[in-house]
Amino acid sequence: MTGPAHALTPPSFIPPELCLTVGVDPTREDSPAACMVAVQQDVTSKNYSARGLELDQVMGLRDTINDAKAKGIDLKVVVLDANPVIDTPLRDIANEVGQQHPGATVLVLSPSFVGTYSPSYDRVTLEAGEDLAKTGDAVTSTQNFVGQLQTPIFNWTALTAVLLIVVFAAAGLTWALRRAAAADGSAEKPTASTV
């Protein structure tokens, strides 16, 4: 055997803030796995895990997820009550949820940080959505994120290609005009043999 039979996945860091949000003691030996089991159960049954939200926020979050589904976006949302030390674990959580729910776009929110995962949207689009989702309010953040996913992104590649074509065409035209002018100038000059 020359290598593993399956693709290796990078290790994930599941922060204690997630455990506290879902009611699992973060000092338990199995706390990261137990925390993710609780989150995955919530997401599987409701499309979200948001145990720390008030009822009106939960209703708004559910409505936003249903609106996204009506627009063709399979959205899963995880909300943490507190920020981890850094934002990277939120993407780890999003990746874990995304692996469990193939085809889903996952949004993970804490009061100041956002993490995402999606097989349907490119990283540029996701990060643009992340920027708009840093509001501190789970419902507004989710609405902003969904709105960004539906916003057409300007095609910078096409613009660059058109500009390059214009520049090369202008350079070629300039070269051709100079060459023609040089040829006309040499034809009109009298030479010593014609005088």
N, C-alpha and C positions, 0 to 999 in steps of 0.2 A: 504494500500500500504506500503510495507516495504522498498523500496529504489527507486532510479531513474530508469527509464525505459531504459535509454541508458548509455553508458560508459561516464564518465566525462573525459574531456581532460584538461591537465594542462594549466594554463593561459600562453599566449605568450607575449613576449616583442618585439614589433616592433620598432626598433631604428629610430630616426629622420634622420639618414644617408640614410635609404632606401627611406624615403619621399623626401628628397632632390634629390636623384638620379632619381626618377620617376616624379619629378616636382610638388609635393604636398607640400603645406606649412605645416611644422611640428607643427606649433602653432595652427592649426585648431583643434577644439574640436574633430572632427571625423578623425583626421589624420591617426592613425594606420589602421583603417578600410579602409579609402580611399586609402592609400598607397598599401595595400594588394590587393584591387580591381584592381588597375592599374597593379600591378605585375601579378596577376592571368590572366588578359586579355592578357597581353603580352605573358605569358607562354602558354596559351591556343591557341593563334593564331600562335606562332612562335617557341615554345619549349624553349624560353629564354626571359629574361628581362635584357637588357643591354643598357639602354638608354645613358649612359655616354661614350660608346666606340666609337672609330673612325670607319669609314666604313670598312677599311681593317681588323680590329680586329673583327668586327661583321661578316664579311664574313668567317674569320678563325674559329670563334666560331660556326657558322652555319655548316660549313664543318665538324668540329669535332663532333657535335651532330648528323649529318647525318651518319658519319662513325660509331659512337656508335650504332645507330639504325640498321645499316647493320650487326653489330656484335651481335644483340639481346638485346641491352641495351636501354631501354626507358629512355633517359636522359633529364632532365629539368635543366636549368642553370639560376641563378639569379646573376647579378654582381652589387655590390654597388661601388660608386665612392670613398667613404671614409670609414675608420674603425669606428665601434662603440667603445664605451669605453672598452667593453669586447667582447669576441667571442661568448658567449652563444646565443645572439639574432640571429646569423646566423643559428644555428640549429633550433631555433623557426620558422624562416622564411621557412627553408627547410621542417619542419613538416607541416606548413600551406599549402605550395604548394603541398606536398605529399598527404595530405588529399584530396585536390581538384583533384588530378591526380592519382587515385589508380593504383598501379603497377609500378609507375615511380620511378626512382632513381633521387634524387634532389641534386644538388651541388650549394651552395651559396658561392660566393667569395667577399671578400673586399681586399684592397691592401695587408693586412697582415694576415687576418683571413679566415678560411674556416668552413662551416657548411654543414652537409649532412643528408640525410634521404633516407632510402630504405627498402622496404619490401622484396627485393630479395637478399640483401647482408648482412652479419652479421656485427656487430659493429667493430670488429677487422679489417676486410677488408676495411670498410669505413674509419676508422681512419688511416690505412696505406695509403690509397689514399689521405686523407686530408694532411698528412705529405708531400707528393710529390706535392700537389697542392698549396703550399704556395710559389709561385714564384713572385707574384705581377703582372703577365701578365695573363690575363683571358684565352687566347687561350692556352698558354703553360700549365697553371694550369689544364685546362680541359683535355688536351691531356694526361698529367701525371696521372690524376685521372682515366681516362678511361683505360689507360695502366695498372694501378694497379688493377683495377677490373678484368682484364683478366689474371693477373698473378696468377698461382696456389700458394696457401699458403701451406707451409710445415705442414704436419700433426703431430703436437707435441704430440697429444694424442696417436697416434699409436706408435710413438717412445717410449713414456713413458711406454706403455703397454709391448712392446717388451723388454725393459730394465728391467722392473720388473720381467718378466718371466725368463729372463737370470739370474738375481740375485737370485731369489728363486730356480731355478734349480741348480745353483752353490752351494747355501747354503745346499740344500737337498743332493746333491752329496757329499759335504764335510762331512756332518753329517753321511751319509751312509758309506763312506770310513773310518771314524774314528771308527764307531761302528764295522765294519768288522775287522779293525786292532786290536781293543781292544779284540774282540772275539778270533782272531788268537793268540794274545799274551797270553791270559789266558789259551788256550788249550795247548800251548807248554811249559808252566812253570811246572817244576816238583813239585809235592806236597809231603808232609811228608809221606803220606801213600804209595806212589809209590817207595820210596827209600829203 
